[in-house]
Amino acid sequence: MNNEQENVKLHNSGSNSADTVNDVTESCGETVSDCDQALQEDDAFNIPEELKKLPDKPGVYIMHGPKDEIIYAGKAVNLKNRVRQYFQSSKGKTDKIKKMISLIRRFEYIVVDSEMEALVLENNLIKENSPKYNTLLKDDKTYPYIKVTVEEDFPRIMLTRKVRRDRAKYFGPYTSSTAVRDTIDLLHKLFRIRSCSRRLPQDIGKERPCLYYHLGQCLGPCGGFIDSSEYKKHISRAVDFLSGKYDYVRRYLKDKMQLASDSLEFEKAIEYRELINEIEVLASSQKVTAASDTDDRDIIGISQLLETAAAQIFFIRSGRMIGRECFHLDIDKNDSIDDILRDFLKQYYSGTPYIPKEIWVQTEPGEKELIEGWLTDSKKRSVHIVIPKKGDKEKLVEMAVKNAENQLMKDFEKMKREAQRTKGASEQLRELLGLDKLSRIESYDISNTNGVESVGSMVVFSEGRPKNSDYRKFKIRTVTGPDDYASMREVLTRRFTHGLVEIQSKGKLTAFGMLPDLIMMDGGKGQVNIALAVLSELKLSIPVCGMVKDDYHRTRGLYFNNEELPIDNHSELFKLITRIQDETHRFAIEYHKSLRSKEQVKSILDDIPGIGEVRRKALLKHFKDIDTIREADTAELAEVDGMNYASALNVYEFFHCKERH
């Protein structure tokens, strides 16, 4: 949307609401009592009243859940009619929509000037927030392209992942960056195109030509050895080659090879033969779809299975298939193919930089004309969504659908196993602990070397999977020496104090503002009690359990509500807890190592009065390590070179006197 700031008006109907909204029986004259889970009303947000304020205009509506998270974003030609439908009779609504409605605590809407602007804004909101109840494209890939800078006096050929409107020529997308680099290398050898980034013609003659010129792999424009018009003839041949016109180059190289052979220049002949072989490999990897077809198109096939769908795309460029890709989508099991296709087209083409002239699909997608108009507006040229009905074109679409089906079946068992090890294991944990819900788990650990560079780690698992973006690390500020309990108290206090401030400010929430459903401590009763004490001080009620280890430092069970709960060590739950424990430990150790590597000479001995660099080195040389020094008595310490009784006493008291910790 070009003038979004001028045309878009945001209506945030109420601030963060409380957890429930009272039974809504009448709203704007329409009955809503049949919703399976009645909505409740609170002082902050009155849904019936807010529904009355909705305008008869196009826009985007945003539904917020219990934690004020965005759970759904949708567009509407008429906001009043569309949003009110959610709170009317539940008849005809899918289970997924019913569940979403039961979670809505407030909504907001953005008024725009047209349905097209609403479509663009909806795509942006879905991509940025990944709402749980939208159909989501799970893959987020960027594809390599070959860029030819034809607008320059001496053009270059390069790999890029962004297509800009800069008058350059782009070829792709390709699915393999290795193949793209190999192709560019081949083009440099064939047409002797420059690979440098010198500004030409401004820099002509300022520096000597590079090695590629002397190897015969560059025409040397930087030295003034070729003018722009002649150089561009080579670029033109390279563009033809990228468009799939290989025959001319093959004939040219074969003639060169024969000439070199006749002249007994066998090494040169071998070079030409290798170039011909590279061209043959490149050409054979691209399937010709029609001998006379030179158009660009994407061929898309959709297949669905329960709550997952696969979308297979064949990339056709200049009549040749240059690659294919399969995407997976989270869907509702009641979604139709045309609805899935509609959502896929909107999400995929809002993220890819290249839009072809035609898109072939198996069925007419919902909102076909709107999507065509949006794609046309984005490309600045006509884009058509085509549903082939017969002949080779229909067979190509069927082939894409068949590939999507095969991929979905192949991945189904894998996805089922993944669901068992993540969501399934998380559900086992919820049942074992008797919790109402369990989505977000936070786990904590402390790492240090004898109290030096103490750090804490916060690792987050969501639905049984690590959520790396929410990981946090803490450098211990207030604790001296190796006191894990005090360090953990500091970490938890800082984390949840920060979270409460974020929640109370009612601004955008970070990882700190999203409170967990369960806290897991890397330890038993002691660590659990520390966490419970901090939560009590902050008036927070969050379940806490400890991950108890056996004598071999392996996970043994869970400590919860003053009881150790055994776990079957062959279960998915056991594996999940082990993953959480290992990941928490790894993250803490890595941070600790990174700090320690910056200060390798730092030692806990440096914190002892009267122990300087000379005595520190002498102690380590004599006792070999910190643990042995800790176990030594005063007399043994005084025997070390350079030590006297006073300094030996300082060392002993540092490790053994309670007031030192």
N, C-alpha and C positions, 0 to 999 in steps of 0.2 A: 504494500500500500504506500503510494508515493507521498500522499499528504495526510498521513495517519494522525499527526498531531492536530491538524485543523479539523478533520472530519469525525474523529472518534471522541465520543463522550463516555466516560466511565461512570457507572452508577454502582457504588458499593452499598448495597442496602443493609446497613447495620454493621456493627463491628463484630469482633469475635464473639460468637454466641456460646451459651453454656451447652451442656451435653444433651439436653432434651428440649423438645418443643411440644406443647399441649395438643390434645386431640383436636384435629381440625375437622369439623363436621360440615361447616358451610363456608365456602370461600368464593366471593364474587358471584353468589347465587348458584354455585355448582357443588355437588356433593363429592366429598373426598374420603368419606369414612370407610369405603371398601378397601383401601390400601391395607395390605396384609399386616404391616406394622405401622400403627398410627403415628403420625408426627406430633411432636410436642412443641409447645410454644413457651418462650421465656421472655423476660423483660427486654433483652437485648435485640431480639429479632422475632417479629411477628409475621409468620409466613402469609396468613390470609391478607393482612394489611399490605404487605409488600407486593403480593400478586396484583392487587388493585392498582398499584403504581406503574405496572409494566406498560411501556409504550407500544403503539401499533406501528412499529418501525423495524427494519432489518437490523440484525446485530448478532452478538455472540453472548451466550449465557455461561456462567461458571458456577458449578455446584461445589460447595465446601463441606467437608466431613467433620467428624467430632473433634479432630485436632486442628481444625481450620485448614487442612490440606485440601488441595484441589482434587476432587475425585471424578469430575466429568467436565468436559467443555464441548459445547455444541453451537451450531449456527442456526439462525432462524430468519425466514423472510418476514415473519411477524412475531416479535418477542412475546407479546401478550398471549397469543394463541398457543405458541409452542411451549412456553414454560408452564403455563397453567395445565397443560395436558398431563404433566408428570404427577400432579396432585389431585387428579380426578380418579375415576374408577380404575381399579387395578385390572379390570377385565381386559384380556388381550396382551397384557404386559408380560415380558419374559421374566424368568426367575432372577436373571442378572439385573434387570431394571428395577424389579421390586426390591432387591437387596440394596441397590444404590439409593433408592428413594428413602429407605429406612435409615440411611446414614446421613442424609442431608441435614445440615444444621443452619445453613444460610446460603444465599445465592447472590451473585452480582451479575451485572450485564454491561455490555459495551455497545452503544448505538453507533452504527456506521451508515454511510450514504447508500450502499448498494449490497446486494447479495454477494457480488464478487468480492468486495472488501471483507465481508463476513467470512467467506471461504478462506481467504488469505490469513486473516487473523486467527480463525479456528485452527488452521494448520500450525501456525507459529506457537499458539498456546499448548497444543498437544505435544509438539516437538520439545518445547521447553520444560513442561511439567510432567509428561508421561502419566496422565490421570489413569487411575486404576480401572475405571469402567469404560474408557474409550477403547476401540479396536486399535491395537498398537503394533506398529511395524518394529520387530525386535532387532533387526540388523541396522547398523549405522555405518555404512561403508562409504569411503570416498574412492573414486576410480581414477586411474591414471589416463591422461590424454597425451597425444602428441601435438605440440603447438609449433606452428611455422609462422614466424614473425614477418609476414609478407609486407607489412607496412614500413619496414625498415629499408634503408638503401642497400644494406648487405644483410639479408635475413638469416636467422638462425633456426635450428630445429632442436626442440627440447621437450623434456617430460614436465607435465604440470598436473595438478589435481584441481585446479580452479579454472573455469571457463569465464572469461571476461568479455565484455563488449569493447574490444580494443582494435578491431579491424584485422586481427590475426586469424589464421586458419587453424581450426581444431579438428583432430581426428580421434575418434573413440566414442564412448568409453571402452577401455580394454580391461580385462579382468586380471591380467598379470603384469605387474610392473617390470618383472624380469624380461618378459617378451617385448615390452615397450622399449626398454634400454637396448636390447639386442637389435631391434629394428632401427633405432636411432644410430647405433654404431654402424650398422650396415649402410644406412643412408650416407653417413659421413665418408665411409670408404668408397661407395659407389659414385657419389657426386661431389666429393671433396668440399663439403660445406664446412664453414668455420664453426668451431665449438667454443670459442672464447667469448668473453663478455665485453670486449673493447668497444668503445663508442666510435662507430665509423659512420661517415668519413672523417669526423673531427680528429681522430687519433692516427690517421694514416701517416706512416713514416716516422712516428715518434719513437717507436721501439722496433727492435729486430723481430722478424717473423719467428713464431714458435717452432717447436720440434715437429709438429704435425705437417707444417709446410715442407720441411726438409725430408720428411718421410713420404711425401707425395700424397698425404691424406687431407690437405687443405689447399685451396687455390691461392691463398696468401693475399686477401684483400687488404690486410693491415699494412702490407708493404707496398701497396699500389700496383701489384702485379696483374690485376684484373679490374676492369671497370664495372660499375653497378649493373648496367644493362646486360653484359655478358654473364655476370655472376647470377643474375636472376633467371637466365635460361636454365642453369643447373638447378635452381630452386624449383622452377616450373616442372622439370622432369621428376624431381623428388616428390612434388605434390601429386603428379600423375601416378607415381609409384604407390604412394599412400592411398590413392583412390582405387587401387587394384589393377592398374594397367602395367602388368609385368612383362608383356610380350616384347615390347620395344627394348627394354633393358636386357632381357635374355638374349635377343638377337645381337645386340651391341656387344655384350660380353663374350658371346660365342665367337663373333668375328675377331675380337681382340685376342681371345685365347688361340684361335687358329693362326692369326698373324704372328703371335709370339712364338708359337710352336714351329712355324715355318722358318722363323728367324733363329731357331735353336735357343731361344730365351725361355728355357723350360721352367725356371723358377717363377717367372712372370706368368707363364701359362698356367702353372699350378695355382697361383693367386686368383686368376680369373675363374678357374674351375671351382675353387672354394666359394667364391662369391656367387657363382651360378647355383651351387648346391644350397647355399643359405637362402637364396630366393625361392628355390623349389620347396624347401622346408616351410618357409613362411606361407607360400601360396597354398600348399597342401593342407595347412592347418585351418584354412578358411573355406567354409562351405558356400558354394555359389547357389543362391536361391532361385535365380532366374537369369538366363543369359543376357536378356535385354533390360534387366531391371537395375537402375542406378540410384534408387531412392534410399533414404534412411528411414528405418522404422524399428520399433520395438514390438516383439510378439510376446504376449503375456498369457499364461495359462494358470488358472487357480484351481486348487483342490482343497477340500476341507475334511477334517476328521475330528469329531467331538469339539473341543475348545481350541483347536489349533488349525491353522490353514497354511498352505505353502503357495507361494507365487513364483513361477518360473518365468524368467525373461530371457529371450534370445535377442541379442543386439545385432541388428542388420545395418551395415553401413556400406553405401554404394553397392547394394545388392549382394554383399557378402556377410556371412555371419562371423563376426570378429570375437565373439565370446558369449557366455551365458552366465546367469547367476540365479540362485534360488534364495528366496526370503521367507521367513516364518512370521506369522502374525498370531497374536492372542485374540481370540474371538469369542462370541457367545455361541453355544452349540445350536441355537435357533437362527443364527444369521444366515441369510440367503447368499448365493454366489454373487448376485448383482450388488448387494450391500457390501460384501467383503471387497469386491473389485473396486467399488466407489471409494472406499476408505483407503485401499492400497494406492490407487492412482493419486489421490490427494497427498498422501504422506510421502510416497516415493518421489513424485515430481516436484514436491516442494523442497526436496533435499538434493536432487541431482542437478548439476550445472548444465546438462545437455538435454534438450527436448527434441525428439525426431519429428519428421513431417507427419508420420502416421503411427498410430498405436493400434495393433490388431488384438482383439480380445474375443473370448468365447461367447459372451452374452452382453447385452446392453447394460452398462452400469447405471446405478441410480445417479440422477443429476447429470446425465451425459452432456447435455447442451451447456450447462453451467461450467463443467470441467473443461470442455473444449474451448469455451470462451476464455477461461482463465489461462489455459496453456497457450492459446493463441496470443493473448496479451503478454504473457511472459516471454515467448519466443520472438514476438514482433513479426511473425509470419503465421499463416494458417496452419493449424494442427487439427487432424481429424482422428476420431476414434472409430475404427472400422470393425464390423462383425462379419467376417467372411462366411458365406453360406454354401460354397461349393468349390470343387476343384482343388488345385495345389495349395491355394491360400488357406482353405479350410483345413487341409491336412497339416499344414505348418502349425496352425493354432492347436489342433488336436495333439500334435507332437509335444507342444509346450505343456498342455494339460496333462498328458501322459507322464511327462518328465516330473511335473509337480506331484502327481500321485505316487510315482515311484519313490521320489525323495521323501515324501511324507511318510510312506510306509516304512522306508528304511530308517527314518529318524524316530518313528513312533516308539519303538521299544527303548531306544536310547533316551527319549524324553520321559518315558514312563519310569525308567530307572533313576533318571535325574530328579524327577518329582518325588520318588520314594526317599532318596537320600537327602532331599532338602525340605520341601513342604511336609512330606510324610514323617520325616524324623522330627521336625519341629512340632508336628501334631502329637507325636508320641511323648515328647517332652512336656507339652501342655497338659496332656492327660495324666502323666506321672506326677506332676506338681499340683494338679487340680486347679489350674488357672482358667479364667473365663476366655481369655484370648492370648495369643502369643504370636506376634508378628516381628517385633523389633527386639533383638537381644543385644545388650552391651556387655563386654567382658573387659576386665582390667588386670594389669600386672605391673610389677615394679622391677626394674633392672638396675644394678650398680656393681661396681667392683670395690668391695670393702668400703662402701659409702661414698666413693668418688664418682662424680657425674651421675647421680641418681636420676632416673627418669621413670615416667609412668606411661603406659599405653592404654588407649581406649579403642577397642575393636568392635565393629558393628556387624551383626548378621541380620538380614531381613529375609523372612520366609525361608530360612535355612541356608541362605547364600551370603557370602561376605559382601558387604557394601563398602568398598574401598574408599569411596568419596567421603564417607562419614567418619573414617578413622581419624583419631586425634592423638597427639603426643604431648607430654608435659615434662618440662624440666623442673625438678624439685627445687623449691626456693627457700623453704623455711626449716628444713631438716638437716642436721649435721650428723654425719656418720651413717652406718648401715642400719637404719631403723625402718623396716618395710611397713610396719603398721602406721607409724606417723606419716610416712610418705604417701601411703594409700589414703589416709584421711585428708591430706592436702589435695591430692588429685581429685577425689570425689567431691570435696567441698568446692573447689574451683569449678569443676565441670557443672554441677547442678545449680550453683549460684548463678553462673553465667546463663544456664538454661532458663531459670526463673526470670531473670532480667529480660531476656528475649521475649518470653511468653507475655510478660506484663506490658512490654512496650508495644505489643500487637503489631510489630513490623514483620518483615520477611524473616522466616525462621531458618537458622542454619542447623547443622547436626546437633548443636547444643540445645536448641529449642524444641527438638523432637524427643520427648521423654520415652524411655524404653518400657516394654511390657515386662521385662525381666533383666536383672543384673546378675552376671555370673562372675564370681571371684576366683582367681587362680590360687586356691587354697581352701582350707577348711573353716572350722568354727571361728578362729580368730579374725580372719579377713572378713567373714560374713558379719560378725558383730561390729566391726569398724564401719562397714557400709550401712548397716541398720542404724547405728548411732548418728551418722551424718544425715541420713534421710529423716530421722526423727527430729534433729535440730532444725532442718529446713522445712519440716511439716509436709513431707512427701511420703506417699504410700506406694512403694514399688517392691514387688517380691525380689528377694535376694537368695541366691544359692551358691554354694561353694563347690568347686570341682576338686574332689579329694583324690590324692595320688597314693599309690602303694609304696613299698620300700624300694621298688625299682623305678620310681618316678613315672609310673604309668597310671593313667586314669583308672580309678577304682570304683567311684560312685559319686553321688551328689549329696551335699549337706544342705538340708532344707527344713525349716521349722524345727530346729534342734534335733533332727533325726538324719541319720545317714541312709540314703536310699541306694540299694545295690542296682547295678545295671548289667544286663546281659551283654557281654563283650563281643557278641556276634551280631548284635542288632544295629540297625541304621542309627538309632539314637546314640549308641555308644560311639559310633564313628563320627557323628555330628559333634558331640561334646569334645572328642579328641581333636577334631579339626579346629574348633573354637579355641581350645586350650593351646594347641600348637601355634595357631595364628597370633594369638595374644602374646605369647612368649616370643615368637619370632619378631613381631613388630617392635616390642620393647627392646629386645637385644640389638636389633639393627640401629635403632635410634641411639642407644647407649654407645654402640661401636662408632657411630658417626661422630659423636661428641668426643669420645676418647681418642679417636684418630687425629683430631685437631689439636689435642694437648697430650701427646704421647709421654712427655716427661712428667706429667702430673702424677703424684703419688699421695696416698693417704698420709704418709709420713710427713709431707709438707705442712700438714695442719697441726703438727705437734710442736709446741714451744721449744726452742733450743735445738731443733733438728733442721739444719740447713742442707745444702746440696752435698757437701763432703760427707757428713754423718749419714745422710740418707743412702748414699752409694755404698758406704762402708757397711751399714746394716744389711742391705740387700746382698752384698757380696758375701758376707759372713753367714747369713741365715737362708739365703736363696729366695725366700718368698715371704709375703706378708703374714700368712698363717703361722709360720714357724716363729716369726718375730712376736706375734700375739701370744704364743704359748711360752715364750721365754720369761724367766724371772729376772729381777733387777740385777742380780750378780752376773748372770749370763750376758745381759745386755751391756753391763759395764766393761766386760772383757773385750768388746769390739774396739778396734783401733779408732782413736779419736774420741771415744765416748768417755765421759766421767760419770760419777754417781748421780749427779743432779739431772743430767740429760737422760740417763738410763731410767731414773725414777719417772721422769716426764713421759717416756715411752710406755712404761708399764701402766701408769695411771690412765693414760689416754685409752688404752684398750680394756682396762679392768675396773676403773672407778665409774660408778653409775652416773655421777654428776657430769661426766665428760660427754655423755650421749645426748 
